Amino acid sequence: MTILTYPFKNLPTASKWALRFSIRPLSCSSQLRAAPGKDTVTKDNGIRPSSLEQMAKLKPAFIKPYGTVTAANSSFLTDGASAMLIMAEEKALAMGYKPKAYLRDFMYVSQDPKDQLLLGPTYATPKVLEKAGLTMNDIDAFEFHEAFSGQILANFKAMDSDWFAENYMGRKTKVGLPPLEKFNNWGGSLSLGHPFGATGCRLVMAAANRLRKEGGQYGLVAACAAGGQGHAMIVEAYPK
């Protein structure tokens, strides 16, 4: 199984809508003294259309020459920051705000970083679902952080393994795979980039916006983190 994110020129209509919805023009004339007409950033410059043939030519970043991690299947670092306003529904309405979504539940987990470093989503997903009283079938939008293609594949393999569930997670049955037709539909960290200070908010907002656009009710956000940590969150669409 291969997990790929779409080159920008081939993004589905929904993905192009998502990027337009999320990006706001930024004027930088005072900082760069740019010429008139060239002083505004209007699109993400990290997204680069590439072919499979071009990506296959890249050399491994770590274990050479047999490694599988390259610049093409890794989340690229970008500059970024984020802010999110979280408050009680009653307070938001009293202040005149229209909520995007409900934050229903969240869960932090940790594993042995020696051999389970980036498997946080596998461990956190069933815990947050059980806490919220939901199942995988109840989720309409999955948004997982993509550190590397290999990390996503490793999580999928672990989530689909009864042996892993029994021997590593203390569970009787496997977690189960997220349906690919519901998974990172508007692009993930591999194609959009991974600003350390903003990826978490991007994942949550992508889930909230997808629920609103696609008419779903529940979204599940999950990510790995340094040191063998991980988290998962359930968001619910706010009534239009």
Secondary structure as UniProt FT lines:
FT   HELIX           8..10
FT   HELIX           13..22
FT   STRAND          26..27
FT   HELIX           29..32
FT   TURN            36..37
FT   STRAND          40..41
FT   HELIX           52..56
FT   TURN            64..66
FT   TURN            72..73
FT   HELIX           89..94
FT   TURN            95..96
FT   STRAND          101..110
FT   HELIX           113..116
FT   TURN            117..118
FT   HELIX           120..132
FT   HELIX           136..138
FT   STRAND          141..144
FT   HELIX           149..159
FT   HELIX           162..168
FT   HELIX           180..182
FT   TURN            185..186
FT   HELIX           189..192
FT   TURN            196..198
FT   HELIX           199..214
FT   STRAND          218..225
FT   HELIX           226..228
FT   STRAND          229..237
//
